[in-house]
């Protein structure tokens, strides 16, 4: 084999190896993003479950007026028991119920005055504040994975494999004003 042909063959092999390494690195990056999405979704699910659980505890504690207790309990129960397809709607309805019940400071003050109420109010405040952060982390991870999956090289070489297309979690997560106004509980 002439030296020129051997040189071009080695160059072509080096270029193919570099392309292969780059595609392998991209596939690994996409896999890490999908793992991050799974982790952030688990954290979001945990925060949503915690918020619903604390809301149910407050609703059944007997310190709220009966109408507020029923509204809050039903929304929290629905958020805990719903199917995955209805989760965003149920969690949004719980956020709306929390805003309706704790729109004024009287309800949260009634919770605080009850035995063990300071702890319950603190837990509810923390749970309500953590949901938007967990949702933001999850949606940021989804956005990063979607951006990478949109690249032509990922689609052409099918680097995403059979992983499902990542979906953001869209819900109303605005906190009640009575819970966010007080900085220390």
TIVOMAR-934117 format. One line per 8 residues: number of its first residue (from 1); their letters; for each residue z, y negated, x of C-alpha. Coordinates in steps of 0.25 Angstrom, whole numbers, plus 5000, padded with zeros to 4 digits. Layout:
NUM = A = Z,Y,X; ... $
END
This chain:
1 = XXXXXXXX = 5000,5000,5000; 4996,4987,5006; 5008,4977,5009; 5003,4967,4999; 5003,4977,4988; 5017,4982,4992; 5022,4967,4992; 5017,4964,4978 $
9 = XXXXXXXX = 5023,4977,4973; 5036,4974,4979; 5036,4960,4973; 5032,4965,4960; 5043,4975,4960; 5053,4964,4964; 5048,4955,4953; 5050,4967,4943 $
17 = XXXXXXXX = 5064,4970,4948; 5068,4955,4947; 5062,4955,4933; 5070,4968,4929; 5083,4962,4935; 5081,4949,4927; 5078,4957,4914; 5090,4966,4917 $
25 = XXXXXXXX = 5099,4954,4920; 5094,4947,4907; 5097,4960,4899; 5111,4961,4905; 5114,4946,4901; 5109,4949,4887; 5118,4961,4886; 5130,4953,4891 $
33 = XXXXXXXX = 5127,4943,4880; 5127,4953,4870; 5140,4959,4875; 5145,4944,4874; 5140,4943,4860; 5148,4956,4856; 5161,4951,4863; 5160,4937,4856 $
41 = XXXXXXXX = 5157,4943,4843; 5169,4952,4844; 5178,4940,4848; 5172,4933,4836; 5175,4944,4827; 5189,4945,4832; 5191,4930,4829; 5185,4931,4815 $
49 = XXXXXXXX = 5194,4943,4812; 5206,4935,4818; 5203,4923,4809; 5201,4931,4797; 5214,4939,4799; 5223,4927,4802; 5217,4920,4789; 5220,4932,4781 $
57 = XXXXXXXX = 5234,4932,4787; 5236,4917,4783; 5230,4920,4769; 5240,4931,4766; 5252,4924,4772; 5255,4917,4759; 5256,4903,4765; 5243,4898,4759 $
65 = XXXXXXXX = 5241,4895,4745; 5235,4906,4737; 5221,4901,4736; 5220,4898,4751; 5226,4912,4754; 5215,4919,4745; 5203,4911,4751; 5208,4913,4765 $
73 = XXXXXXXX = 5211,4928,4763; 5198,4931,4756; 5190,4924,4767; 5197,4931,4778; 5197,4944,4771; 5182,4943,4769; 5180,4939,4784; 5187,4951,4788 $
81 = XXXXXXXX = 5180,4961,4779; 5166,4956,4778; 5154,4963,4784; 5147,4958,4797; 5135,4952,4789; 5145,4944,4781; 5154,4940,4792; 5149,4926,4795 $
89 = XXXXXXXX = 5150,4922,4781; 5164,4928,4779; 5169,4921,4791; 5163,4908,4787; 5170,4910,4773; 5183,4912,4781; 5181,4899,4789; 5179,4892,4776 $
97 = XXXXXXXX = 5191,4898,4769; 5200,4894,4781; 5194,4880,4780; 5197,4879,4765; 5211,4885,4767; 5215,4877,4779; 5207,4864,4776; 5221,4856,4775 $
105 = XXXXXXXX = 5233,4858,4783; 5242,4862,4772; 5238,4877,4773; 5239,4878,4788; 5253,4871,4787; 5257,4881,4776; 5253,4892,4785; 5261,4886,4797 $
113 = XXXXXXXX = 5273,4884,4789; 5274,4899,4785; 5282,4909,4793; 5272,4913,4804; 5263,4902,4800; 5261,4895,4813; 5256,4908,4819; 5247,4911,4808 $
121 = XXXXXXXX = 5241,4896,4808; 5240,4897,4823; 5232,4911,4822; 5223,4905,4811; 5220,4893,4819; 5217,4901,4831; 5208,4910,4824; 5201,4899,4817 $
129 = XXXXXXXX = 5198,4892,4830; 5193,4905,4837; 5183,4909,4828; 5173,4897,4831; 5175,4900,4846; 5172,4915,4845; 5160,4912,4836; 5155,4902,4846 $
137 = XXXXXXXX = 5156,4912,4858; 5149,4922,4850; 5138,4913,4845; 5136,4908,4860; 5134,4922,4865; 5124,4925,4854; 5117,4913,4857; 5116,4916,4872 $
145 = XXXXXXXX = 5111,4930,4868; 5101,4925,4859; 5096,4915,4869; 5094,4926,4879; 5087,4936,4869; 5077,4925,4865; 5071,4925,4879; 5058,4932,4880 $
153 = XXXXXXXX = 5062,4941,4891; 5073,4947,4883; 5064,4950,4871; 5052,4955,4879; 5061,4965,4887; 5070,4968,4876; 5082,4965,4884; 5091,4964,4872 $
161 = XXXXXXXX = 5089,4978,4869; 5094,4982,4855; 5105,4972,4855; 5106,4965,4841; 5102,4950,4841; 5115,4942,4842; 5119,4935,4830; 5128,4922,4830 $
169 = XXXXXXXX = 5140,4922,4821; 5138,4910,4811; 5150,4906,4803; 5158,4894,4798; 5170,4894,4808; 5175,4880,4806; 5190,4880,4807; 5199,4874,4796 $
177 = XXXXXXXX = 5204,4860,4799; 5218,4863,4797; 5218,4874,4807; 5210,4865,4818; 5218,4852,4816; 5231,4857,4822; 5229,4860,4837; 5243,4867,4839 $
185 = X = 5248,4877,4829 $
END
